Amino acid sequence: MNSFGRTIAVAACLAAYCTSGFGQTAEQPVLLIIETDNAVFYRGDVTDATKLARDPGVTTAGAARAFQYSHFISDIVAVNGKLSKGLLYRRGAILLARVNAQPGQAIADHDGTGPYLCFWQIQGPDGTWIGSLWDGGGLAAPGDVISAGHGAFFGVTGEHGEIQATVPFRTASVTEDPANRRIHGGGKSRTVFRLYPKYRPSVDVTADGPAVFRAADFSAVTAARPARAGEVLMVRARNLGPTRPELLPPGSRPFKADPVEEVNSTVEVTVNGKEAELINKVGWPGTYDLYRVDFRVPSGLPPGLATIQLTAAWIPGPEVKIPVQ
């Protein structure tokens, strides 16, 4: 297994441990581990705008000096160990802050590279846009505060650690044409996010218990009529995020019935920690923030109470229990 493969494996293990949701409370952060590839750092080593992005070949950047600008571009390839797509873009100013500054560096009380802002556009493996995250920029801290989120991450707060190179980044001149970035290749990175979502997916709970029904006849799953392996169940859920095609923030208007609106985010249902087959994920027509999620009960479950958990856009919700036989 190569180094990137090992990184993905470690990320998957960490994500399974940290985002499983077992015992997790709303006060605890959700861990996202984002992996990227083809990472290139473009150093602003020229001031002539006519030379920007013109060279089709691999370039070598000039020496770094204070007050240069920079662009960092990388492809998102995995989130929590699962294949994904998207873009990481970071822009900033090279300051070269140093306690013992040399010519061309900035004297300061700490060592740092310079202020920068990061933007993550996260897509599913099929290229469907899931959501975006922005940070507030940084100078010397070992990470940055999440300043905004969109799509599945609307209203999220949190932070992320340093963008760590798992394979060294390639440094190029801004004269290099970024259209050829994937052809020329670059490094690989790993960033760990700790997010506090404004909304967490959940199974709706009534006075009679979790809102889980049989899809065939809408009858409730109860102790008298437990769920069975292979049966398709319907969950009435909340907080699954925007629906297609309009991708409006939840609550903007009632969900439509013709056609029904599919949840845009990736959604998972686990039963006793085992991922179930997902049948559909749609906005419940006529409501503002209720959703219908159908799934097939996995085989091999012991009789008794089974734990159900929803995850949307890698954000786990609280557990509920239903009887199974």
N, C-alpha and C positions, 0 to 999 in steps of 0.2 A: 504494500500500500504506500502511495507517495505521500509527501508531506501534506498536500491539500486534502487528500482522502482521510488522513489521520485527523486533521483539524475538523473536518466535517463530522467524523465519528465522535470526537470529543464533544463537539457542539451538540450533537444529538443526545448524548448521554446527559450533559448538563441541562439541556432543555427539558428532557424527560423528567429529570429530578426536580427542576425549579419551577416548571410551568404545569406540572401534573395537576395542581390545584388541591391535592389531598391535604386538608387541614389549613389551606391558605385562606387568609382573611382579606377583606377589602383594603385593609391598611398596609398589606404587604405588596411589594412591587411585583410586576410581571417581568420576567426576564426574557429579552429577545437577543439572540446572537445572530448578527448579520455577517455573512461571508461575501467577499467580493473577489473578482478576478480582473485581469487586464488593467491593473492600477498604474496610472502614469501621472507623474507630477510635472506639470509644464511650468517652467520658471520664466518669468517675464524679463528676459535678458536683452530685449530690444525695445526701443521706443518708437520706431518707424512703423506705423499702422499698416503700411502697404506690404510689410513682410510677414504679417501674422498669418499663421495657418496656411502657408504656401508650399512648404517643402514636403514632397510626398515620401521622402525617405526617413530613415532613423536619424535623429539629430542628437547632438551633444550640447547640453546647456552651458551657458557661460557661468562665471563665478557668481555666487550669491552675495548680494550686498543689501544693506538696509534700504528700505523704501521701494524695493522691487515688489511687483504683484505676483501672484501665483494662481494656478488652476490645477485642481486634482480631480481626475475623472476615473471612475471604476464601475464595473458591472456587478450588480447584485446577483448572486448565483444561489444562495441558500439562506433561509431564515429558520432558526432552530433545527438545523440539520435536514430540512426539507427543501427540495428544489424550488427555486423562485427565480424571478427576473426583476430587473429594475436598474436604477442608476443612483450612484453616489457621486455627488458633485460638491467639491469644497473650493471656495475661493477666499483669498486673503492677501494680506500684505506681509512681506518678509521684513521683519524688524531686527532679528538677530540680537535680541536683548542679552547682555552679558554683564556679570558682576565685574569681570576683568576684560573690558571691551578692548578689541583691537581695531585698527583703522577699518572703517566701513561697517562697524557694528555699533549698536546703541548701548550706552552705559545704563545700567539698571541695578536694582537690588535683588534681582533674580535672573536666572537663565531661562530664555524662552525663544520660540521661533517667531511669533507674531500673531496678531489677531486674525481670525478666520471664521467663516460661517459655513455650515454644512447643510446639505439638502439630500434627503433620501426619498426616492420615489420607488415604492415597493409594489411589485406585480406578482400575480400568481404564475405558476409554471406555464400556463397557456397565454401569458401576456396580458391578462385582465388586470387593470389597475385596481389595487386594493386600498392604498392610502399613502400619505406622505408625512414625513417628519422633518422639522427644522430645528436647529439648535441656535443658541444665542451667541455663539462665537466664544472664543477663549484666547488667553494669552499665556498663562503659566500653569493653570490648574490642570490636574490629571484627568480631564474630561470636561463636558459642557452640559449646560442645562437645556432641556428640550423647551423651546419657546413657542412652538405651535405644532398642530397636527391637523390633518385633513382626511376626509374619507372615513375609513375604519378607525382612524386615530383622532377623530374630532374631539377636542377638549382634553386630550391627554396631557399630563405633566410628567416630569421625571428628569433623567439625566442619562448620559452615556459616557463610558470610559474612553480612553485614547483609541484612535484608529491604529490598531497594531498590525504591523507588517508580518505576515506569516511566511511570505516570500518577498524579498526586497523590491520596493517600488522602482520603476524605471524613471529617471529624471531626464526630461527632454526640454528643448528650447520651445518657446511659443511660436517659433517659425515653422515648427512641424505641423503637418496637416492632421488634426485629430480624427479625420474620417478613416485613417489607416491604423487607428490605435489597436484594434483587435488583430489586425494582420501582423503588426510589429510586436504585439504582446507587452506585458508588463508584470507587475507583482500581484500579490494576493494580500487581502487584509481580513481582519476580524474585529468587530466592534460589539461590545456588550452594552445593552440598554437595560435600564431599570425604569419601568414605566408605571405610572399610577393612572389607570384609565378613569375617565369620568363616568363611563358606562361599562358594565361587565355583562356578558351574556348570561342569561338565567332561564331556568324552567319556571314558568308561572306557577305559583302555589296558591291554592284556594283553601277555604275552611275544611274542605274534604281531602286535601292533600295535593301532591303534584298533579298538574294538568297534563296527564299522559293518557292517551286514548288509543283504541284500536282503529287503524285507518279504514278497515273494512266496514265497520258499522258505527263508529264514533262512540262506542261503549267505553266506559272508564276502566282502567286497570286497577283492580282492587284485590284485597286478600281473598275474597270469594271467587274472583276470576283473575288469577295471576297471568302475567305474560308468559308466552312460550317461545322456545327457540324457533327461529325462522319467521316469526310473526312480524308484520309491519306495524309499528306503532307511530302515533302522531303526537308530537309535543307542541303545546302552546308555549312559545318562548318570548323573551323580551331582549332588547338591546343587541340586536344582531347587525345593526348598521344600515347604510344606504342600500337601496334596491335599484336594479336596472329597469329601464335604460337611463333614467334621469339623474340618479345618484344624489338625490336631495338629502339634506340632513334629516334624520328621523324626526317625526313630529311636524314636518312642514305641511303635510296634507295627508288625508286618509289613503291607504293603499288601494290600488285599483283591482277590479275583479276580471276585467276583460281587456287585455290578457292579465293574468296574475303577474306580479313583479318578483323576480328572483333576487334573493340576497346576493349582493356583489362580493362580500368577503368570503374567504375560505371558511367553511364550517365543519366541525368534527363533533361526533357524538361518541362518547366512550361508555361502555357498560362494564363495571368492575375493572376499569382501566384498559379494557380491550376495545379497540376502535371498531365501531359498527358500520355496516354499509349504509351510506346516506342515499335516500331516495329522492328527496327534494328539500328545498329551503326557500320559502316564499313569504312575502308580506301578507298578513291576514287581511283580506279585503274588508274595507270599511273601518279599519282601526288605524290608529296613528303609530303605535309602537308594540304591536303584537305580531308574531310570526308563526308560521306553521313549518315544522321540521319533521319529516318522516324518515324513519330508519328501521332497519331490520335487526331483530334481536339476535345476537350471535349465539352460536351453539356452545355447549360445554360449560354453561353456567350452573353452579350448584343451586338447588332449590332454596328459597328463602328470600331475603331482601337483597336486591342488586342496586349498586350505586350508578346513577346516571349523571353525566357531566357534559355540558356544552362548551365548546371552544370556538370563538370567532376571531379571525385575524390573529391567531396565536395567543389570544387573550382568554384564559380559562374562567369559567363561572363557578358558582357554588354548586355543591353536590346535592342531589335529592335521591331518595330511595324508593323503589317500586318492588312489589312482590313478583317473583318469577317462579316458574315450575319446570 
